[in-house]
Amino acid sequence: MTSQSVNESESQQIETIEKEIGRFKAEQAEAQAKVKELLQREDPARGITFHEDIFRLQQDNLRLDTEIQILKVKLRRLASTW
């Protein structure tokens, strides 16, 4: 494999990783907005709570954050080999 084709392959990988990071960040923003909405709709005095949904969304947000961190490490590794 020539050095040019290796660089093109790494370039494509970097582009793919950057797109995936963007997608995860968008999902994270959606989850955060949903948590905020649910917190505003809660009324414990009337028995209206969404603690299970909020917890699930917060867990999802943590998972997405971890995925983003992992992808950023991959991105740094690819960029350092260029």
Buried (B, 14 or more C-beta within 10 A) or exposed (E): EEEEEEEEEBEEEBEEBEEBBEEBEEBBEBBBEBBEEBEEEBEEEEEEEBEEEBEBBEEBBEBBEEBBEEBEEBBEEBEEEE
